[in-house]
Amino acid sequence: MSREPNVIYVGRKPPMNYVLGIITSFSRANAKEVTLKARGQAITTAVDAVEITRHRFIKDLSIGKITIGTEEMPPREGESRAMNVSTIEITLTKAENPPSESNTGSSSS
């Protein structure tokens, strides 16, 4: 877990590790949204984790915002120029439970 609340940094672990992190973040303190951040080759893992969570575990989860960008990495030892690395931030939001028909007071008859 990161220092920022409800932010998960995706790296080299398998997608199911991040799925567990997403589920844990939503159940802790009834969070309304969780953000996954990834860069480079970890972007595919982040997308996989989001899709697994949405389709298998939390059905009322929706994608609130996706932000893509590029970071310039300083040159490594022995290299002469900086490298550009792609980044992504995926914000997931959990839908509020809609009021049931019995609580609205209207009848269909």
C-alpha positions, -999 to +999 in steps of 0.1 A: +000+000+000+012+035-006+012+066+016-015+082-004-050+069+006-067+046-019-038+047-044-023+014-057+010+015-075+012-014-100+045-031-106+058-066-115+035-087-093+007-108-109-026-091-115-044-110-088-022-093-061-035-059-073-071-073-075-068-081-038-055-046-031-084-030-050-110-051-030-092-044+003-091-006-005-128-005-012-138-025+019-116-004+042-134+027+055-161+023+027-139+041+001-158+056-028-129+055-052-095+038-057-068+049-082-043+025-098-011+040-111+013+023-135+040+030-160+058+012-188+051-026-191+031-025-158+002-007-177-011-041-190-011-055-155-030-025-142-057-029-170-059-067-163-064-061-126-091-036-132-110-058-156-107-089-134-120-069-104-149-054-124-161-087-141-154-113-114-155-096-079-172-062-077-199-059-103-210-024-095-175-010-101-171+016-128-142+034-143-144+070-132-114+085-151-084+074-171-054+096-174-025+088-197+008+105-200+046+103-205+074+107-180+110+115-190+134+092-172+170+104-167+196+085-187+210+054-171+247+049-166+264+045-199+235+060-219+236+095-234+199+104-236+168+103-215+140+078-221+103+084-223+080+061-203+043+059-207+021+063-176-016+056-168-039+064-139-072+045-136-097+058-111-123+032-101-156+043-085-180+021-067-217+028-075-240+039-048-267+014-040-298+026-058-329+028-036-351-002-040-387+002-053-402-007-019-385+024-004-396+049-029-433+048-019-446+046-055-466+016-067-468+002-102-505-007-100 
